[in-house]
Amino acid sequence: MTYKTSGVCSKSIDYEIVEGKLHNVSFTGGCNGNLQGIGKLVEGMTPADVISRLEGIKCGFKNTSCPDQLARALKQAGYDAL
């Protein structure tokens, strides 16, 4: 799935959900090293766990961040209810 981000440096987030687990998270744009790290850290986690850990993180004075945008993407796709 692809999620178009808002309010952050990255432009979009691509991810897959396979058997209830998050896989192949990749961000387009943004801080490449940090975002690769986020993708590796959330690999194999349930969407609900990712949301609970990343939701609400802010970047500087912004009201959101790339990790928060990943949580929002998963919630918008309906994975917070699992």
Buried (B, 14 or more C-beta within 10 A) or exposed (E): EEBEBEEBBBEBBBBEBEEEBBBEBBBEBBBEEEBEEBBEBBEEBBBBEBBEBBBEBEBEEEEBBBBBBBBBBBBEEEBBEE
